[in-house]
């Protein structure tokens, strides 16, 4: 049995979230739209122009519940929470190991190995499911290229080389995703490479939105075990950047976010009318589209998988928390290196 704390997502422009007794109330144009007991909420995520009362902010902080602010595109902006708890000894170990180039490279290699293996799994599934022999052959070649990248990553002598291997593999992977989209949806959802800040096509808009939510989940998982989400091993440390959350996200991108994006597109659950074209060519999910994706995201996280290392079934939502614990054990020297999650 897994108790999953519920996250309340507020996406309606100009909505007002405030505290009413022991409940969170959401008003739109002074009309109540939703009221939820505070103890049922694990965190509050607000997209775009959503107002939050100071009283609610204080109460969330007092109860250790995070308030996350995202742009309407899903891009992370800020996170408000109470005093950071956690194990200071673990954080000391994290800082000490991050300063060791050999150890940092070992962790980064493991992260990229997980990403490449899981990306290859998505491509191989696409190759098996297509009825077009030419496209199946192209997808198989991409899977072979990813296998070659995996071997190269294992022998990468430094972080820059490793990042170069990953970048080249990602270009081939994203090009191949177009062939997993059903033919009737390819014109509307053509993926013209990976573009972000801003996304320049509908497929990228969905991916960026999903990646933002995934990153937030990974950050929460890291903080739950006492790790510093800003001190990473693969991603460079920059002010305000959750480098370790970005590291952890890598092994889950393809099997959680990318697969969900493909499902939404191929099943017709998201359409052209769910997007807005912005100035400069940016493409963003509109309010209706965001609601569809968030609903599908929450449902996807409830799906059960078997973790190969702990040999137990669990919802997808639990995976980042399990991996955060493995990372903490590796940093403390209780495991011989970090073991990423590998999908079957």
N, C-alpha and C positions, 0 to 999 in steps of 0.2 A: 504494500500500500504506500502510495506517495502523495503527500499533501503538498499541492502546488499553490503558492500564494498567488492570488489573482491580481493582474495588472489592469488598471482602469485607463483606457485610452480615450482622450477627448480630442475630437478632430473638427468639430463644427466651428467655423469662424465666429469670433466675438462671443463665444460661450463663456460663462462665468462659473468657475468652480469655487464653492465656499463651504464652510463648516456650518452645519445646523444640528446642534446638540451633538450626538455621537454618530452623525451621518455626514457623508459627502453629498452635496446637492449640486446639480448642474442646471443652470438656467440659460436660456437663449431668449434674448429680447424680453427679459423679465418674466418669462414663463418657465415653470419647472419642467425639465425634460427627463431627469433621472435623479434618483435618490438611493444611495447605497450605504449600508452600515459600514462605518470606518474599519471595523475589525475584519470585514470581508475583503479588504483591499490591501494588497502587498506593496503597491506603488502606483503613482499617478504619472502618466505620460501625456504631455500636451503638444499638439501639432499646431504650428503657426500662431495666429493671433487669438490666443485663449488667455483669459484673465484668471488669476488665482488669488484668493483673498489672503492677506497676511496671517489671519487666524488659522487658516488651513495649512499654510506653510509651516507655522510653528508646531501645530499638532502632528503633522507628518514627521517633522524632525524629531520631536519628542518620542515618537513611537518607532523610530528607526526605519521609516518608510521613505523611499526616495521619490523626489519630484524631478522628473526629467523633461527638459524643454527641447523640442525639435523644431526645425523649420518645417513648413508645410510639405516640402519635398522629402522629409524624413531625415535630413542631415542633422547630426547631433549639434546642439548649441550649449547646453549647460545641464548640470545635475546638482540638485540641492539635497543635502542630507545632514543628519546630526553628526556628533563627534565620531570619528573613525575608531572602530574597535579593532580587535585582531591581535595577533601574536607579534610583538615587537621583535622577538628572536627570529621569526620567520622572515620578517621584512629585512632584518640585518643580513640574513643568509641570502636573500634575493639581491640586495645591493652588492654584497661581496661576490656572488657568482656572476652577476651582470658585468662586473669589472674584470672578470677573467676571460680574456679573448677565446681561449680554447673551450671553456665551458659554454660560453654564449654561442659559439659556432655549433657546438654539439646540439644544443637545444633548438637552434634555428634550423639545423638540418632535419631534425625530427619533425618540426612543424611543417616544413616544406614537403617532406616525405609523405606525411599524412594528407596534405593538400593535393599532391600529385596523384597519389593512389586513389583518393576519393573522386577527383576529377576524371581520372581514367575510368572509374566505375560508371560514371554518368554517361561518358562517351560510348563505352562498350554496350551499355543497355540500349542506347539509341541505335547502335549498329545492329543489335539483335532484333529490334522491333520494327525497323524500316522494311518496306517491301521493294525498295529501289536498290538494285544490286550495285549501281554505280555509287550511290550515296553510302551504302553499307561499306564499300571498299574505302571510300574517303574517310569515313569515321574510324574504320579499323586502322588506317594509316596514322590518323591522329592519335589513337590509343597507343600505337607503337612508338610514336614520337614522345608521348608522355612517359612511356616506360624508359626511353633513352634519357629523357630529362631526369628521371628518378635516379638513374645510375650516375649521371653527371653531378647531381646534387649531393650524392653520397660522398663524392670525392672532392667537392668544392673546397679549396684551400683557405678561403676567407669569405666574409659576409658579402662583400661586393660581388664576387664571382657567383655566390649562391643566389643573390638577388637577380643577377643577370640571367641565370638558368631559369629561375621562376618566371621572370618577365617574358622570356621567349616562349616558354611553355604556355603561359596564359594567353598570349596572342593566338597561338594555334587552337587552344581550347575554345576561346570565345568565337573564333571563326567557325568552328565545327558546330557550335550550338544552333546555328541557323538551320542546319540539316535535321535537327531533332524537332524543330517546329513543323507542324503539319503544313503541307503545301498551301492550303487555302488561307492560312494565317500569315504566310511569310512576307507578303507585301506590306501589311499593316505593322508587323512586328519584326522587321529586319533589324538585326543587331550589327551595327556598323562599327565593330570594334568596341572596346570598353571605354565609354566616355562618362565622366562625372564632373560635378561642379562646373557647369550643369550637365545632366544627361541630355543627349541630343537625339534620342529616339525613344519610342515607347518601351522597348525591351529594357534598355538601360534605366529608364525611369523606374520600372518595377524592381530591377536588381538593386538600384541605389536605396530605394525605400526599404526593401527587405534586409539589406546589409546593415542599415542603420539600426533596425530593431534587433538584429542578431548581435551586433556589437554591444548594444545596451545589455542584452542578456549575458553576454560573456563578461562584461565588466561587473555585473552583479555577482556572477559566480566567483570571480576572482576575489572580490571584496568579502564574500561570505567566508572564505577560508583565511582572510587576513593578508592577502597579497596586495601590493601596490599596482593598480592597473595602468599606471603611467610609465613604469619602468619595464621596457620590453627587451627582447633578445634579437629578434629579426628586424622589427621596425625601429627606426632611429628615434631617439628620445627628443621631443620638442615640447615647449611650453603648451599646456592645454591639450596635449594629444594623449589618448589612452593607448600607448604603444603596446602594452602587454595584452590589452583587450583585442587589439587588432591582430596580434600574434595568434591568440587563441581562436579568433574568428576564422582563420585561414583553413583549418581542417574541416570546418562545417559549412563553408560557403556553398560548395557544389552540391552536397548531399541534402542540405536543408533549404537554403534560399534558392539556388538555381533550379533544383527539381520542382520546387513550389511554383516558381515563375513559369516554367515550362508547362506544368499542369494547368495553371490558370489560363494560359494562352491556348493550349491545345484543346481544352474542354470548352472554350468559348466563355469562360467565367468572367473574363475581362475583355473589353472591346475598345474600339477607337474612341467612343464617346466618353470613356473614363479618363481621358487625358486632356490637358490644356497646353496649347503652344504659347510660350512666353517670348518676350523680346530677346533677340539675339539667337533664336533657334532652340532655346531650352524647351524640353518637353517634361511636363510634370503631371503626376496623378492629380485629378481634381478630387473634390470632397467625396463624391460617389465612388470613385476608384479607390481612394484610400480606405474607405469603409470595407469594400470588398476584399482588399488585400489583408487588412488587419484581421478580419473575420477568418479568412483562410489561414493566416499565420497562427492564430490561436488554436484553430482546429488541428493544424499540422503538428503543433507541439504536443498535442495529446496522443498522437499515434505512438504505439509501442514498438520498440526495437530491442534486440538482445545485444547487450554490450559484450564483446568477445573476451574482455579481460576479467570482468567480474562475473560473467556467465549468468546474468540475470536480466529479465525483461524490465523495461522502464520506459516512461514517456520520453520523447525526444527532448522535452524541456529540461530533463534532468542531466543530459549529457554534458553540457558545459560545467555543471557543478562537480560531476565525477572527474572530468579532466582537470579542473582546477585543483582538486585534491591530489591527483597524480603529479601535477606540476609542483605542488608544495612538497610532496615527498621527495621528488627528484632534487629540489633545491636544498633540502635538509640532508641529503645523502642517504635517504632511506630506500631509494630505488636506484637502479643502475641506469640512469638516463631517463628522459621523458618518453612515454609511449603514447602517441596520438591515437585518436579514435579512428578506426577503419571500418567503413560500411561494408556490408556483405553484398 
